[in-house]
Amino acid sequence: MNQDAAAHRASSVSLPSPSFPRPPQDDGGAGSGQGQTPEGGRVLVAAPRGYCAGVDRAVDVVEKALELYGPPIYVRKEIVHNKYVVETLSERGAIFVQEVDEVPEGARVVFSAHGVSPQVAAAAQERHLATIDATCPLVTKVHREAVRFAREDYDIILVGHQGHEEVEGTFGEAPDHIQVVGSPDEVDSVTVRDPSRVVWISQTTLSVDETRQTVDRLRERFPELTDPPSDDICYATQNRQVAVKSIAPDVDVMIVVGSANSSNSVRLLEVALDAGAGSAHRVDRASELREEWFEGAQTVGVTSGASVPEVLVRDVIAWLKERGLTHVEQVRTETETTTFALPRNLRMELKKSGLIDARPHAPRQSGANHTH
């Protein structure tokens, strides 16, 4: 992944018409870069932004299940952390529940992109539910790391936010071995059995910089701290943060499109401010924008979290253009190509029924020089 923000490219773009829920493939940007602010002000649109491969797959799972089996399709928790996506899928016949005991016995349930603990999977089995697991494969990777390190009798430090569904699922893989640490300030409260057998893993949607600070603090306490075999913070989270850092110093106001319970969206807000944005605001949709935020602003940045459909970004840009910020430039720091196949049991059922499995989709706006 190219982390050099100075090497970004910018271009004027004409954003295509909406197509829920997945963002369209953009032109990748090619041009002369950010120049002098034109009359009327400008909007710098970060790329990559929006849907990552795991979110794209999870939403597709619910859509394909509705097409194949018909409504209702039950979904444990929000399939992804975005209000618009949940509302739209609800209108199509998805029923979102908090726990599997709310699902009628023998019904069909989808596990969200954030993953579930073995205890939740067992509870679904006890109720004879037909399950479709839409867990992001990168989250599944962290689960497997937890299982492996617990089997090897390590004390596991899970860097993440207590109460987040992803953290709950990973913790459930090895509750006797895992401690959750949310920030560098919480490191001093960690106790371990053997300082030479301590490993850290992390939630996939964290701030790269804050996670590094937490790990550095852990290593001060436990010099023999073991790293995970590969980076747990997902490529899409990292890429969106790098893209925001590349434009933040140039913007008077940064708008992050994403829901309040979306960890990666909230992190983008923090990253923008840390990187030099004059101010930053998170909104679910354009109707939440406030004109007073933009008083005197000549340059506005726009990005979106990894669970945000592109139609919401286009609405924000249209709102800004109506108010005089008429020059739109896309600033690209990475081209993403990741795709994930649908869960095997759903693929087999689609094939058996004669429905076309259109995955993997062509590379989209998100993804990062990986194929799975």
C-alpha positions, 0 to 999 in steps of 0.5 A: 500500500502506498503510504506517501500522501505527497504522491497523491493525484487530484483531478476534476471529476463528474460523479455518476448517478446514484446506484445503491448500495455500492459505489461506482468505479471512478476514473482513478484521478489524473490531473495537475494536482491541487492548484489555487482555489478557484472562484466560488471555492472547491471541494476536495473529495478523498479517495479511497472512500466508502465501501470496503470489500467486506462491507460490499460482500455483507450487504450483497449477502443480505440482498442475495438472500432476500432474492433467493429465499424471499423475505423475511431474512433476519440479521443479527445486529446491523449488517454494517454500521450505516443507518441508510443501508439498514433502513434500505434493507429493512424496506426490502424485507430484512429484519434486524434483531439484537440477538438470535433468541429474537429469531423464530426457531428454524428461520434464516439469520445472517451474521453481520460483517463484524462477526460473532462469538462461538457462543452466539453461533452455538445459540443459533444452532440450538434454535435450529436457525439456518445461518449465513455468515457475512463476517468480513474475512479480515475479521475472521483472520483476527478470530483465528489469531485469537484462537491460535494464541490462546491454544499456545497459552499466551496472554492476549491484549486485544486493542479495541473499543469495549462493547463494539460488536467486532471486539465482542466476537473476537473476545468470545473466541478466548475469554480466559486469555484476552484483555481489551485495551482501548487506549494507551491510558489503559495499558497500566491496568493490564496484568499478565501471567508471564511477561515473556508470553504476551501478544497483541491483536486489534480491532480492524477499524481503529486509528492507525496512529493511536493503535501504534501509540497503544502498542508502543506503550504495551511494549514499554511494559512488556519488552518481549511483546509478540506482534500478530503475524500480519497487520490487523487494522484492515487495508481499507481503514488504513487507506481511508485514513491516509487519504484524509491525511493527504487533504486535511492540511488544505481544507477549512472544513472536513465532512465525514459521511458515516454513522455515529456507531461506525468506528472507522468513520469516527476515526476519520473525524479524529484523523482529519483534525489531527492532520490539520483540518480547520474543523471537522463534522460527521453526518449521516446524510446531506440533510444534517449539514449546517450552513454555519459550518461553512462560513468563510470556508474556501476549501471543504474536504469530503470523505466517507467511512467504509460502510457508506454507499456513494449516493450519500457522498454525492448528496453532500457534494451536491449540497455544497455545490448549491452553496457556491463550492462549485469546483470538485476535485478528487484526490486519490492516494491509493487504488483498491482492487480487493473483492471477497467471494460470498459465503460458500453455503450461499454460493451453493444455494444460488448455483442450485437455484439457477440464480447468477452469482455476480461476485466478485464484483469488478474492482470498485472505489474501495479495495487495496491491491489485494485479491482474496 
